[in-house]
Amino acid sequence: MKNITLNVEGMSCNHCVNTVEKTLKELGAEGKVNLAAKTVEVSYDENGTTIEAIKEAIEEQGYDVV
């Protein structure tokens, strides 16, 4: 498993947290959102998905990965 922390702009509430974490789960990754820090700690299997796919999936939900 690979771990990375992403800075994500646009998250402001628990709905945002649930949306991002659910999106990651659908990709086979695990995510823990820190709303105050505007970060997402992601654990994923490099054989199952890529960091590019993870970023794209989050951005498709309306958030900006910076």
KAGI-V990381 format. One line per field, one symbol per residue. psi: psi as a letter, one per 40 degrees, with the letter a starting at -180 (. if undefined). burial: I if it has 9 or more other C-alpha atoms within 8 Angstrom, else O. A space follows every 10 residues. Layout:
psi=???
burial=???
//
This chain:
psi=hihihihhie heiddddddd ddddddeeih ihhgddefih hhhihdedii dddddddddd eeihh.
burial=OOOOOIIIIO IOOOOIIOII IOIIIOIIII IOIIIOOIII IIIIIOOOIO OOOIIOIIIO OOIIIO
//
